[in-house]
Amino acid sequence: MSHPTPNSILRLYSSMLRTSRSFSSYNFREYFVRRTKSTFREIQAEKDPLRAASLFRKAAEEHTVLKRSALVNQLYGGWRLVVEKQKPVRQRSDS
Amino acid sequence: MLGFKLVMPVREGNLKEKARPIYLDMQATTPMDPRVLDAMLPYYTDQYGNPHSRTHAYGWEAEDAVEVARKHVADLIGADTKDIIFTSGATETNNMAIKGIARFHKDKKRHIITTQTEHKCVLDSCRKLQEEGFDVTYLPVQPNGIISLAELEAAIRPDTSLVSIMTVNNETGVIQPMKEIGAIVRKHRGVYFHTDAAQAVGKIHLDVNDMNVDLMSISGHKLYGPKGVGAAYVRRRPRVRLEPIISGGGQERGLRSGTLPSTLVIGLGEAARIAQQEMTRDHHRISLLSKRLVDGINARVDHVVRNGDPNGYPGCVNLSFSYVEGESLLMALKDIALSSGSACTSASLEPSYVLRALGAAEDMAHSSLRFGIGRFTTEAEIDFVVEKIAATVSKLRDMSPLWEMVQEGIDINAIDWSQSQH
């Protein structure tokens, strides 16, 4: 496998971030967003191109797992936690 | 139009739209990591073979996956793959280890050593053995929760068959000096060393050879895996022999008969793999959050005592709030899922025996709260908890006559509460 270009790294990063944000459970969402950021910071900081390539491949594998997990989590995701922003209570405009 | 629309299922109770409390009870159980569930789902749907079926592909694929899981668990604790035996959880493993070793060697050896702060299932197994005529020594702990090595060494007798000491305490997070204990036990031939590491595996670095552990208990749902599965490490070289509790088809080296729950085992394996991969990152983060919690509460509330060794596992913080009753604090903190001690005894109002063993006074043991911080805890949650605790404690103290007396400078302990002279 060829070495990842900066562009492909960026593409995977934004895609993984989007997947992480799609978790409906607060704790999982926050965790995977945080983790994705730190993973890609690690790839960016890696000087050795071989190691960077292997880290990139691992991240790409994790992305497929994450996509499926996010789907399952959306299916069964529950209520919001007290620390999250609550859904606004909508009122009738004429009240 | 062809195709389909993804409809979100409306589950019962969804209409209420109630905000859920935040979860801070990671010693009771941890949420299952979504990646673990993803590894398990294929085996709940298409790959349903019995891992012990040797005659067809369904069995082979399940067996292969189970062996991969076994390797992940073994790697996590530095063991050999063949040393790992899957069970239903740490309680079963503890029972298997303690009763199994004691009963196998009962002709020559009739003495067991454990500590006063062990988990209920260890203490209860020992009590059962006492009924069978075994002699059990319950080692006391120092005020910081750690056992005294000299006392351990003095307690070992020629007829001792087993020393069972937990690695990380489930109520206080105290970490016992496993390496030193292992070295002492190893000096005495024929004494086996068992450790209940349910709260430690995947959270702190463990190596069974480094610690000279002969048997270890592992629980799946304490390391972000599924409930209902655990593992036992049983050393093969030098061979540890024990009498199995469950007899049957001879699976798992004959120590634990019965079909393996392959899906759960695969979940445990994946959880172990992730735990190994994330351990450094998790530990660093949990330490930061733990410090944030303790510093935050100490800055806002007076008369808070930290129970147990402050250098223990940072994900378990046990605090006592003087002049406040723990249970009423829990009732007032509806938005936080907490516990005053272990989940097994949370139904009773008795003060925790672990805190009593540490030498905590009865009123302090009654006013304790255990904060469990884990992989998925966030800073926002910690800040929320600090805020709530500070508000609730001061509200409860304002109602308390004891607190009023303390503010006036009366020494509570000097008061004679009995009214016998009247």
Interface residues (C-beta under 8 A of the other chain):
Chain A: F23 Y26 N27 F28 E30 Y31 R35 S38 E62 V65 L66 R68 S69 A70 V72 N73 Q74 L75 Y76 G78 W79 R80 L81 V82 V83 E84 Q86 K87
Chain B: M8 P9 R11 N14 E17 K18 A19 R20 P21 I22 Y23 P31 P34 R35 L37 D38 L41 R281 D335 R375 F376 T377 T378 A380 E381 F384
